[in-house]
Amino acid sequence: MKNQSKQSNKVSLTVPGDARYLKVLRSVLESVGQIYDFEEKDIQSMQLAANEAFANIIEHSYCNQANCPIYITLSSSKDKLQLELEDEGIPLEPEKIKSRALEDVKPGGLGVHFMKSLMDEVIFDTSNKRNRLILIKERSKSNERFD
């Protein structure tokens, strides 16, 4: 039997870049988070960050073009949830991605700010031929498991 602290499980799926499929992503995040006994607030933070990321892919990477693929991989372990979203859209330039100050009141532009404030790590990766965003949420200290 493997040591559970080192064990990691992955769920992978591909969905069309259509906001209607956010429900699928949110359901998978909720189910896997519950399987690994993450606090509801951590699951909800991950869902909100995933919503922002998914919407940004549709709007900025695919320029609202319908049904382009979004590749989703959710890795789970005792200590963290890791969500990877990949797309084949306009190449990402991570150095140009900046959070807008909250004081700068105008519509849009706060998705990256929300992702960074909700997640423990936000990584933009372009080392492959796809754009890849990695969102990592560590288990809340108040909910550490002792097994």
Buried (B, 14 or more C-beta within 10 A) or exposed (E): EEEEEEEEEEBEEEBBBBEEBBEEBBEBBBEBBEEBEBEEEBBBBBBBBBBBBBBBBBBBBBEEEEEBBBBBBBBBBBEBBBBBBBBBBEEBEEEEBEBBEEEEEEEEEBBBBBBBBBBBEBEBBEEEEBBBBBBBBBBEEEEEEEE
